[in-house]
């Protein structure tokens, strides 16, 4: 099991900073905090670590430049302010990193870059090439062009996806809170900070519905989602308060700062990471109890005999969600047959496929090598 001391061995580190970290309550950039952040990241980079920064704040910076005090309500306004603010934000990062001899590269990503397998691989290769050049990638959501991605929690999720595709050793999410508490510390003065978490419970999720500043898009709920993704992928994650002096250095040195989310043993294969987190399911398959036991307990493939229902339209090679008879999602995988074909062979044995479809390319609806089980 990963411990704090294990963080000393981390070589590739993703750091995510939110709008509340970069700006004052009035929306203006907090230059003192940005300087401290850049100095810590540049120092880590100088020490031979590979550093990736996922930074929010473009919409807030754009609003400040335009003299807008309240968070924009319409999508076109959000897109316009993101376009205005992104350049200004990167310019400030470039200027600050240059003072310490660092070179940065702007990378704007969308959910589509993770959904399609080839684009997913291209994004991975581009980021790895940037790191190989000794450059620090600064990543943000491409808010200006992707409507559905300007929403609650996009950059917390994005940072976990980036950590996954780059096979990072650690994700650090800096926020305006000390970490995960057993209850909301703003409402309960006796709330206790959780220094180590080994699993995300429904109680944690129900108690994490708060949101950050008016210009931010995330809250503790999205951080827990990011933690769940990292833990499943075998990547440790720490949530910590950006106000702590040398917070990043302290975390990397193994100090007991914030909340450490302990990952599962062993890193997930890149292909299964994409199936689990990069892709979006095109449909759903409901399975019976026997198939559930085969998938979850014995690590087997999904056969047509275990399928009891097919929802939505999808083709061979698409990713689908696998549900229990009670409707709980327990797996995702790449299907060997289309929705129409699976409807015909559902409930039948593999030996009957060729008779029903007049052809048989596979015995399995989803092979275990293309299946991620939660």
LUMMARKE-686212 format. One record per residue (C-alpha): x, y, z; residue number from 1; chain. Coordinates in steps of 0.25 Angstrom, whole numbers, plus 5000, padded with zeros to 4 digits. Layout:
% LUMMARKE-686212
PT     c1     c2     c3    nr   kette
PT      X      Y      Z   NUM       A
...
END
This chain:
% LUMMARKE-686212
PT     c1     c2     c3    nr   kette
PT   5000   5000   5000     1       A
PT   5005   5014   4996     2       A
PT   5010   5022   5008     3       A
PT   5014   5037   5010     4       A
PT   5029   5032   5009     5       A
PT   5026   5026   4995     6       A
PT   5023   5040   4990     7       A
PT   5038   5043   4991     8       A
PT   5040   5033   4979     9       A
PT   5030   5041   4970    10       A
PT   5037   5045   4957    11       A
PT   5025   5050   4948    12       A
PT   5016   5059   4956    13       A
PT   5003   5066   4951    14       A
PT   4998   5078   4959    15       A
PT   4984   5084   4958    16       A
PT   4981   5098   4962    17       A
PT   4967   5104   4962    18       A
PT   4962   5118   4961    19       A
PT   4961   5120   4976    20       A
PT   4976   5117   4976    21       A
PT   4980   5127   4965    22       A
PT   4971   5139   4968    23       A
PT   4966   5148   4979    24       A
PT   4951   5148   4983    25       A
PT   4949   5160   4974    26       A
PT   4954   5152   4962    27       A
PT   4968   5159   4960    28       A
PT   4980   5150   4959    29       A
PT   4987   5147   4972    30       A
PT   5001   5149   4967    31       A
PT   5008   5146   4980    32       A
PT   5001   5132   4980    33       A
PT   5005   5130   4966    34       A
PT   5019   5133   4968    35       A
PT   5020   5123   4979    36       A
PT   5014   5113   4971    37       A
PT   5023   5115   4959    38       A
PT   5035   5115   4968    39       A
PT   5032   5102   4974    40       A
PT   5029   5095   4961    41       A
PT   5041   5101   4955    42       A
PT   5049   5096   4966    43       A
PT   5044   5082   4965    44       A
PT   5047   5083   4950    45       A
PT   5061   5087   4953    46       A
PT   5062   5075   4962    47       A
PT   5060   5066   4951    48       A
PT   5045   5063   4953    49       A
PT   5035   5064   4941    50       A
PT   5024   5074   4944    51       A
PT   5011   5076   4938    52       A
PT   5002   5087   4942    53       A
PT   4987   5087   4940    54       A
PT   4982   5101   4942    55       A
PT   4968   5107   4943    56       A
PT   4965   5122   4943    57       A
PT   4963   5126   4928    58       A
PT   4949   5130   4930    59       A
PT   4952   5138   4943    60       A
PT   4964   5145   4937    61       A
PT   4956   5149   4925    62       A
PT   4944   5154   4933    63       A
PT   4954   5163   4941    64       A
PT   4961   5168   4929    65       A
PT   4947   5172   4924    66       A
PT   4943   5178   4937    67       A
PT   4932   5168   4939    68       A
PT   4929   5165   4954    69       A
PT   4919   5154   4954    70       A
PT   4921   5140   4948    71       A
PT   4916   5140   4933    72       A
PT   4902   5133   4931    73       A
PT   4901   5130   4917    74       A
PT   4910   5120   4909    75       A
PT   4915   5130   4898    76       A
PT   4919   5140   4910    77       A
PT   4927   5128   4916    78       A
PT   4933   5124   4903    79       A
PT   4937   5139   4900    80       A
PT   4943   5141   4914    81       A
PT   4951   5128   4913    82       A
PT   4957   5133   4900    83       A
PT   4961   5146   4906    84       A
PT   4966   5141   4919    85       A
PT   4974   5129   4913    86       A
PT   4984   5137   4906    87       A
PT   4986   5146   4918    88       A
PT   4988   5134   4928    89       A
PT   4998   5127   4919    90       A
PT   5006   5140   4917    91       A
PT   5007   5142   4932    92       A
PT   5011   5127   4934    93       A
PT   5022   5129   4923    94       A
PT   5027   5141   4929    95       A
PT   5028   5135   4943    96       A
PT   5034   5122   4939    97       A
PT   5044   5129   4930    98       A
PT   5050   5136   4942    99       A
PT   5054   5122   4947   100       A
PT   5059   5117   4933   101       A
PT   5047   5109   4930   102       A
PT   5040   5107   4917   103       A
PT   5025   5105   4916   104       A
PT   5016   5099   4906   105       A
PT   5001   5102   4905   106       A
PT   4992   5090   4903   107       A
PT   4977   5091   4901   108       A
PT   4969   5078   4902   109       A
PT   4954   5075   4900   110       A
PT   4947   5062   4905   111       A
PT   4947   5058   4890   112       A
PT   4962   5056   4891   113       A
PT   4960   5045   4901   114       A
PT   4947   5039   4895   115       A
PT   4954   5034   4882   116       A
PT   4965   5024   4884   117       A
PT   4974   5030   4873   118       A
PT   4972   5044   4878   119       A
PT   4975   5039   4892   120       A
PT   4988   5033   4888   121       A
PT   4992   5045   4880   122       A
PT   4989   5054   4892   123       A
PT   4998   5044   4901   124       A
PT   5009   5044   4891   125       A
PT   5009   5059   4889   126       A
PT   5010   5061   4905   127       A
PT   5021   5051   4906   128       A
PT   5029   5058   4895   129       A
PT   5027   5071   4902   130       A
PT   5032   5065   4915   131       A
PT   5044   5058   4908   132       A
PT   5048   5072   4903   133       A
PT   5049   5077   4917   134       A
PT   5037   5086   4915   135       A
PT   5026   5088   4925   136       A
PT   5012   5086   4919   137       A
PT   5001   5096   4924   138       A
PT   4988   5089   4922   139       A
PT   4974   5095   4922   140       A
PT   4960   5091   4916   141       A
PT   4958   5097   4902   142       A
PT   4946   5105   4908   143       A
PT   4945   5114   4896   144       A
PT   4940   5103   4886   145       A
PT   4934   5092   4894   146       A
PT   4921   5096   4900   147       A
PT   4918   5083   4908   148       A
PT   4932   5084   4915   149       A
PT   4929   5097   4922   150       A
PT   4922   5091   4934   151       A
PT   4923   5087   4948   152       A
PT   4937   5080   4951   153       A
PT   4943   5079   4937   154       A
PT   4958   5082   4941   155       A
PT   4958   5073   4954   156       A
PT   4953   5062   4944   157       A
PT   4963   5067   4934   158       A
PT   4975   5066   4943   159       A
PT   4972   5051   4947   160       A
PT   4971   5048   4932   161       A
PT   4984   5055   4929   162       A
PT   4990   5047   4941   163       A
PT   4985   5035   4934   164       A
PT   4989   5037   4920   165       A
PT   5003   5041   4924   166       A
PT   5005   5030   4934   167       A
PT   5008   5040   4945   168       A
PT   5013   5036   4959   169       A
PT   5005   5046   4966   170       A
PT   4994   5056   4965   171       A
PT   4993   5068   4974   172       A
PT   4980   5076   4974   173       A
PT   4982   5090   4981   174       A
PT   4970   5096   4987   175       A
PT   4965   5106   4997   176       A
PT   4962   5095   5007   177       A
PT   4972   5086   5015   178       A
PT   4967   5073   5009   179       A
PT   4955   5064   5011   180       A
PT   4947   5065   5024   181       A
PT   4937   5056   5031   182       A
PT   4927   5067   5029   183       A
PT   4927   5081   5024   184       A
PT   4937   5089   5033   185       A
PT   4929   5102   5029   186       A
PT   4917   5097   5036   187       A
PT   4923   5088   5047   188       A
PT   4935   5093   5055   189       A
PT   4937   5079   5060   190       A
PT   4940   5073   5046   191       A
PT   4952   5064   5045   192       A
PT   4962   5065   5034   193       A
PT   4964   5051   5027   194       A
PT   4979   5049   5026   195       A
PT   4978   5036   5018   196       A
PT   4966   5030   5009   197       A
PT   4966   5016   5004   198       A
PT   4953   5016   4997   199       A
PT   4942   5026   4993   200       A
PT   4929   5023   5000   201       A
PT   4914   5028   4997   202       A
PT   4915   5036   5010   203       A
PT   4927   5044   5005   204       A
PT   4920   5047   4992   205       A
PT   4907   5052   4999   206       A
PT   4915   5061   5008   207       A
PT   4923   5067   4997   208       A
PT   4913   5076   4989   209       A
PT   4920   5089   4992   210       A
PT   4926   5098   4981   211       A
PT   4937   5108   4981   212       A
PT   4938   5122   4976   213       A
PT   4927   5128   4967   214       A
PT   4937   5127   4955   215       A
PT   4941   5112   4958   216       A
PT   4934   5100   4952   217       A
PT   4938   5090   4963   218       A
PT   4936   5086   4977   219       A
PT   4939   5074   4987   220       A
PT   4930   5065   4979   221       A
PT   4938   5066   4966   222       A
PT   4951   5064   4974   223       A
PT   4946   5051   4980   224       A
PT   4942   5047   4965   225       A
PT   4957   5050   4961   226       A
PT   4962   5043   4973   227       A
PT   4953   5031   4970   228       A
PT   4959   5031   4956   229       A
PT   4973   5032   4961   230       A
PT   4972   5021   4971   231       A
PT   4966   5011   4961   232       A
PT   4978   5014   4952   233       A
PT   4988   5012   4962   234       A
PT   4992   5027   4964   235       A
PT   4993   5033   4978   236       A
PT   4986   5047   4979   237       A
PT   4987   5058   4990   238       A
PT   4977   5069   4992   239       A
PT   4984   5080   5000   240       A
PT   4982   5095   5003   241       A
PT   4990   5105   4994   242       A
PT   4992   5114   5006   243       A
PT   5002   5105   5013   244       A
PT   5016   5109   5011   245       A
PT   5024   5101   5001   246       A
PT   5012   5091   5000   247       A
PT   5016   5084   4987   248       A
PT   5030   5082   4993   249       A
PT   5025   5077   5006   250       A
PT   5015   5067   4999   251       A
PT   5026   5062   4990   252       A
PT   5036   5060   5002   253       A
PT   5025   5051   5009   254       A
PT   5020   5061   5019   255       A
PT   5006   5059   5025   256       A
PT   5000   5070   5017   257       A
PT   4985   5069   5013   258       A
PT   4978   5056   5009   259       A
PT   4985   5045   5002   260       A
PT   4976   5036   4994   261       A
PT   4983   5022   4994   262       A
PT   4983   5015   4980   263       A
PT   4980   5001   4977   264       A
PT   4992   4992   4976   265       A
PT   4998   4992   4962   266       A
PT   4996   5002   4951   267       A
PT   4984   5000   4941   268       A
PT   4988   4996   4927   269       A
PT   4987   5008   4917   270       A
PT   4976   5001   4909   271       A
PT   4968   4999   4921   272       A
PT   4970   5013   4926   273       A
PT   4964   5018   4913   274       A
PT   4952   5009   4914   275       A
PT   4950   5012   4928   276       A
PT   4952   5027   4928   277       A
PT   4955   5033   4914   278       A
PT   4943   5027   4907   279       A
PT   4928   5030   4908   280       A
PT   4919   5018   4907   281       A
PT   4911   5017   4894   282       A
PT   4901   5008   4900   283       A
PT   4897   4999   4912   284       A
PT   4897   4984   4914   285       A
PT   4889   4978   4926   286       A
PT   4894   4964   4931   287       A
PT   4889   4953   4940   288       A
PT   4895   4949   4953   289       A
PT   4903   4938   4947   290       A
PT   4910   4947   4937   291       A
PT   4913   4957   4949   292       A
PT   4920   4946   4957   293       A
PT   4928   4942   4945   294       A
PT   4933   4957   4942   295       A
PT   4934   4962   4956   296       A
PT   4939   4949   4964   297       A
PT   4946   4941   4953   298       A
PT   4951   4951   4943   299       A
PT   4944   4945   4932   300       A
PT   4939   4950   4918   301       A
PT   4925   4954   4916   302       A
PT   4918   4943   4908   303       A
PT   4904   4945   4901   304       A
PT   4897   4935   4910   305       A
PT   4899   4945   4922   306       A
PT   4893   4957   4914   307       A
PT   4878   4960   4918   308       A
PT   4876   4974   4912   309       A
PT   4882   4983   4901   310       A
PT   4880   4998   4901   311       A
PT   4883   5009   4891   312       A
PT   4890   5007   4878   313       A
PT   4905   5004   4876   314       A
PT   4914   4997   4866   315       A
PT   4925   4987   4868   316       A
PT   4937   4993   4875   317       A
PT   4929   5003   4883   318       A
PT   4930   5004   4898   319       A
PT   4918   5001   4906   320       A
PT   4914   5000   4920   321       A
PT   4911   4987   4927   322       A
PT   4900   4988   4937   323       A
PT   4894   4978   4948   324       A
PT   4879   4974   4948   325       A
PT   4878   4985   4958   326       A
PT   4883   4996   4949   327       A
PT   4897   4998   4956   328       A
PT   4909   5000   4946   329       A
PT   4920   4990   4949   330       A
PT   4928   4990   4937   331       A
PT   4931   4996   4923   332       A
PT   4937   4989   4911   333       A
PT   4939   4989   4896   334       A
PT   4928   4980   4889   335       A
PT   4931   4970   4878   336       A
PT   4917   4971   4873   337       A
PT   4907   4982   4870   338       A
PT   4894   4985   4878   339       A
PT   4885   4978   4868   340       A
PT   4894   4966   4867   341       A
PT   4895   4965   4883   342       A
PT   4880   4966   4883   343       A
PT   4879   4954   4875   344       A
PT   4889   4945   4882   345       A
PT   4886   4950   4896   346       A
PT   4883   4938   4905   347       A
PT   4889   4928   4896   348       A
PT   4901   4920   4897   349       A
PT   4914   4924   4889   350       A
PT   4912   4911   4880   351       A
PT   4899   4916   4875   352       A
PT   4904   4930   4870   353       A
PT   4908   4925   4856   354       A
PT   4894   4919   4854   355       A
PT   4887   4931   4858   356       A
PT   4896   4942   4851   357       A
PT   4900   4933   4840   358       A
PT   4915   4936   4844   359       A
PT   4923   4936   4857   360       A
PT   4936   4945   4859   361       A
PT   4936   4943   4874   362       A
PT   4931   4935   4885   363       A
PT   4930   4947   4894   364       A
PT   4921   4959   4894   365       A
PT   4933   4966   4902   366       A
PT   4947   4959   4903   367       A
PT   4953   4961   4917   368       A
PT   4965   4968   4911   369       A
PT   4955   4979   4906   370       A
PT   4948   4979   4919   371       A
PT   4949   4988   4931   372       A
PT   4942   4984   4944   373       A
PT   4940   4994   4955   374       A
END
